[in-house]
């Protein structure tokens, strides 16, 4: 997978309008400042267009699939058209199914429930917990963190070569790391999986908001992503791909909507015929607004143009990386090296600073929202830091003395709605905190670092 190198005309390459762009927050040092939301990897702000589309639909809300009234029929049509829009956005094949879920985590847990009982699962230790943990009931092989994309492919090939060639197998891999932002060689990994008779599921939670994702082009069997990272509100996600394992398994949840026919048996029990469509795993009244919001975001990103969006994001990445490189105390975390293609997700540590303290100071003194910790990717971050699991110290004291290992990291992330001013303020704030120190006192409260007063 390569990053687009299309030239961006900065005069027309402006941020997409998002909610919260005019929000101001107070500073502990006095006054207010516009909030710089730089935690897109956790949850991106909703696009204004998505919010407007949802607001326009809200008065027409009605029950789905079961109602005879106009609003019910309208809502059903909206829901099923959203499914078609997502299928087009993902380049789904004609026989693929698109299932609406709650999130990437929910999608991958659903897939884990439908894999054959004797399925072997191969996953790198570098995965987010959403794609690392759902496979606990399967035979799991956790692969070491690779240091190059080629090494990732070679590691997978060696692992697959030693498996039962006649049994089912599944590879789960991320498209872009939620820690380093680096792009993974998805197409090559898919080819390796299929060459050894395995299937592959792509965790596109961090990839889909930044790059086009095409199932046919990447040749993956399934893809999962979350709406709240794709500029839609919370509470919706997608699992899309091959239908056979999904149709053969019991429903993820049992209930109305998943059932096609229910009858009483003579022995007093209940007999059920389940749907073979996506409805089989969508029991209960669906999140129509969530599905519609995802579809709206898919349309907005497609219409904005991926070449333009990618080029502008690379412009922001370069600004951040160049700014951090000018601060000797900052070490950016990476698996594949400085030249690896990446999305707008960058994690780093600051020598002599507790990461929670640094992130709290960015928020309280500069109005900048980032994230600190292990980012629900504990094995990966600890591998990058070379640290063992430990209890974090008080935020008011340095986390690690010069030359000592850090226990967690700071992550800055951005995307289609980020203005240049936000990343410029971030870089200047990092430089100022490192050279001048924090202006305020901080303490630990409920495990979080907060201003002392």
C-alpha positions, -999 to 999 in steps of 0.1 A, spaced: 0 0 0 15 33 -10 7 69 0 -6 91 -27 20 116 -39 -5 138 -57 4 175 -54 -20 195 -32 -30 230 -41 -30 245 -6 -52 274 -18 -81 249 -23 -70 221 1 -87 234 32 -99 214 62 -133 198 60 -158 215 83 -162 195 115 -182 200 147 -163 218 175 -141 239 153 -153 270 170 -152 257 206 -131 276 231 -117 262 263 -103 279 294 -65 279 302 -52 276 338 -30 305 331 -60 327 323 -81 334 292 -95 311 266 -83 296 233 -99 277 205 -96 240 212 -71 221 191 -85 186 188 -55 164 181 -69 130 193 -84 119 160 -71 83 164 -94 79 194 -124 97 180 -125 121 151 -150 150 153 -181 145 133 -182 162 99 -206 191 98 -222 176 67 -228 143 86 -244 161 115 -266 182 91 -277 150 73 -286 133 106 -305 164 118 -325 166 85 -335 129 89 -343 130 126 -380 143 122 -387 113 99 -374 87 123 -395 55 122 -393 18 129 -372 -3 105 -382 -34 84 -415 -40 102 -436 -9 98 -463 -2 72 -463 35 77 -446 61 55 -419 70 81 -411 33 87 -408 27 50 -386 58 47 -363 47 75 -360 12 61 -351 26 27 -326 49 43 -310 20 63 -307 -3 33 -294 24 10 -267 32 37 -256 -4 34 -252 0 -4 -233 32 1 -209 16 25 -205 -14 1 -195 10 -27 -171 29 -3 -153 -3 5 -153 -18 -30 -173 -48 -19 -177 -78 -42 -212 -87 -54 -215 -116 -29 -201 -97 1 -223 -87 31 -222 -54 49 -232 -58 86 -238 -28 108 -223 -32 143 -214 -9 172 -177 -5 164 -145 -21 151 -143 -40 184 -179 -53 180 -172 -62 144 -142 -83 152 -159 -100 181 -187 -109 158 -163 -124 133 -146 -143 162 -180 -158 170 -186 -172 135 -152 -187 126 -151 -225 124 -144 -243 157 -111 -256 146 -99 -223 130 -63 -212 136 -59 -174 141 -27 -155 133 -22 -120 147 8 -97 153 15 -85 188 14 -50 172 -24 -50 170 -49 -28 188 -67 -47 215 -98 -47 194 -81 -70 169 -58 -87 193 -82 -99 220 -114 -113 204 -98 -146 194 -92 -160 228 -115 -190 222 -96 -200 190 -61 -214 185 -41 -182 184 -6 -176 173 7 -142 183 35 -131 160 64 -109 170 65 -73 160 83 -69 126 108 -41 120 101 -38 82 70 -44 60 89 -72 43 97 -88 76 60 -87 84 52 -107 53 81 -131 59 71 -137 95 35 -145 85 46 -168 57 68 -188 81 40 -191 106 14 -202 80 38 -227 65 38 -247 97 0 -249 101 -24 -277 91 -29 -270 54 -64 -286 54 -78 -267 84 -94 -232 83 -71 -203 92 -76 -166 97 -51 -137 97 -60 -105 114 -40 -74 106 -43 -36 110 -41 -13 80 -25 16 98 -11 14 133 -30 34 160 4 40 177 29 48 150 5 57 121 26 34 98 8 17 69 10 -21 68 16 -41 37 -20 -53 35 -20 -65 -1 12 -85 4 -1 -100 36 -33 -110 20 -14 -127 -9 7 -146 17 -25 -157 36 -43 -169 5 -12 -187 -8 -13 -208 24 -51 -214 23 -59 -188 50 -83 -159 51 -76 -124 62 -96 -97 80 -84 -61 79 -88 -38 109 -93 -5 90 -102 16 120 -72 39 114 -69 34 77 -104 41 64 -105 77 77 -72 85 59 -70 64 27 -94 46 4 -101 10 13 -110 -14 -15 -116 -51 -6 -111 -62 -42 -79 -42 -47 -64 -53 -14 -79 -88 -18 -89 -91 18 -118 -113 29 -133 -89 55 -128 -54 67 -139 -38 99 -140 -1 109 -158 23 133 -180 53 125 -166 75 153 -131 74 137 -147 81 102 -161 115 112 -195 101 122 -210 100 158 -204 73 183 -221 39 184 -219 25 149 -194 3 130 -192 -21 100 -181 -56 92 -180 -63 55 -169 -92 34 -174 -129 26 -208 -143 35 -201 -181 39 -188 -182 75 -214 -156 85 -243 -176 70 -231 -209 85 -228 -197 121 -254 -191 147 -264 -154 150 -242 -131 170 -273 -121 189 -306 -140 190 -337 -119 185 -361 -102 162 -348 -92 129 -323 -120 128 -351 -146 126 -370 -154 94 -394 -179 109 -402 -189 145 -426 -218 154 -435 -238 185 -423 -273 186 -444 -302 200 -420 -307 228 -427 -271 240 -396 -256 226 -391 -231 198 -378 -237 163 -361 -209 145 -350 -203 109 -325 -176 107 -319 -151 79 -290 -157 55 -286 -120 48 -268 -95 69 -299 -93 91 -288 -127 106 -263 -108 127 -283 -76 133 -309 -87 158 -330 -60 174 -340 -26 161 -310 -13 142 -291 19 148 -305 36 117 -291 70 125 -256 55 131 -258 36 97 -270 67 79 -242 88 96 -215 63 84 -230 64 49 -230 102 49 -193 103 60 -184 78 32 -200 101 6 -184 132 20 -149 117 20 -154 103 -15 -167 136 -29 -138 156 -12 -114 135 -32 -88 111 -17 -59 126 -36 -66 160 -21 -73 146 14 -42 124 15 -19 152 1 -31 177 27 -26 152 55 9 145 43 15 182 45 4 182 82 24 151 90 55 168 76 49 199 97 46 178 129 75 155 122 98 184 112 88 203 143 94 174 167 128 166 150 140 201 161 135 191 198 164 168 208 145 156 239 117 141 218 118 106 204 92 96 179 82 59 181 84 38 149 84 2 138 94 6 101 116 37 103 113 74 94 107 68 57 77 45 62 44 58 47 20 67 74 -12 84 83 -17 113 108 -9 94 139 24 101 157 34 88 192 65 100 210 82 103 244 100 133 259 131 127 279 127 135 316 90 140 313 61 119 326 39 115 295 7 121 315 22 153 329 32 165 294 -3 158 279 -20 175 309 2 206 304 -6 207 267 -43 207 275 -44 230 306 -18 256 293 -23 255 255 -58 241 249 -45 211 230 -61 177 233 -38 147 228 -36 113 243 -11 96 267 -7 60 278 -5 27 260 -33 34 235 -51 0 239 -20 -15 222 0 -25 253 23 -51 237 32 -28 208 39 3 230 60 -17 255 80 -32 226 87 3 212 96 16 246 115 -14 257 97 -13 290 80 -39 312 45 -36 327 47 -13 357 26 11 377 29 47 365 44 71 389 29 104 401 24 129 373 42 157 391 75 139 391 95 130 360 85 96 346 121 87 337 154 103 343 177 110 313 187 77 298 160 57 316 131 40 298 97 56 295 66 37 308 41 52 284 39 76 255 21 107 241 1 105 208 -9 133 185 -33 125 157 -52 145 131 -71 143 99 -94 159 74 -108 185 98 -75 197 112 -64 233 104 -27 242 101 -29 264 131 -36 234 154 -5 215 144 16 246 145 4 254 180 11 219 191 47 220 178 54 254 194 39 241 227 61 210 227 92 232 222 81 256 249 73 230 275 106 212 269 127 244 271 108 264 297 89 237 317 53 237 328 38 270 342 15 252 366 16 225 393 -1 191 386 -13 162 407 -27 127 401 -64 123 406 -82 90 398 -53 79 378 -52 110 357 -28 140 358 -47 172 364 -39 208 373 -33 211 411 -59 239 415 
